[in-house]
Amino acid sequence: MSDRKDIELIAEMVPKGSRVLDLGCGNGELLAHLRDHRQCSGYGIEISDANVLSCTQRGVNVIQLNLEEGLSMFEDRSFDVVLQLDTLQHLRNTERMLLETARVGRVGIVSFPNFAHWANRLRIASGRMPVTKALPYEWYDTPNIRVGTYADFEVLARKSGLQILDSFGIQNGAVRRRRPNLTASVAVFKFEKT
């Protein structure tokens, strides 16, 4: 999540004063924003040495951990909100981490590149894999091990016993609620365990 407007849109979904866990927090920009503008506290989880250092320099609490190992160090409902932004597509066991997000937090918020965005569909129809702002890598050097769509996540949420509280797409820093599976390059969902 490097687009400032995207960060602000997602931050608005987090209630003021929340205790937050940010899975795959990157350089800590969102957690710092939540701390400074929404009076939130909490931790980031990050694997990259450089990002852990950036978090520390921002004054963000960070734990260096591989998300593939799970969240067993945290009790059920330890956090008000668990964020999983731009991480699902990098994980081998997406469903398990989604359930862990719902277990550890009262509410979960996920975002990921929406592979069904019209521009991606057009690129595939021309015979090539898409390279976009949301999917900025060539097929042969991408850190993404899977792709998903807005509609796919709705199915996975139902299958996993999650209730979607809010959802929308983001395109060029603007919220897309009308036909987000087609019109948005980023999918965003807020959910809880039923």
C-alpha angles and dihedrals in degrees: 000000000000101000107100095212091051089052091051093049092052093042089058088063091061113085115237114265094020124154102235136195114195112199111207091007095179112199093349096252095135095045090049089050091050091048094047100039106025102030092239127155133196145092142295125220115212136160102196116095092213093051092047088054091048090051091051091049089052091051092247119147106240136178119201106226140140107241090213086073091063132229101281090135089071127073123231112284093004091148136043091221132018115197122205103176121172092345107097093080091056097054128092095209103040097164094051092051091047090054090047089052089053092046097049097041134050086220131019128205121194133179130182141159110284105228091193093065109131093245091056091048091052092049091050091047087057089056100256136102113250123256109191141145090273093041101032100166135086114246092253099053104033122130087211112104094185141019127216142179137227089251092048091056092053089056093046091049092053091046090050095050095250124145114217109225097180137355139177143147129247124219122175092341095310129111115245115198097157110081095337093173088066104027105041131070092199126049121208126191133179113198147160136202111268 
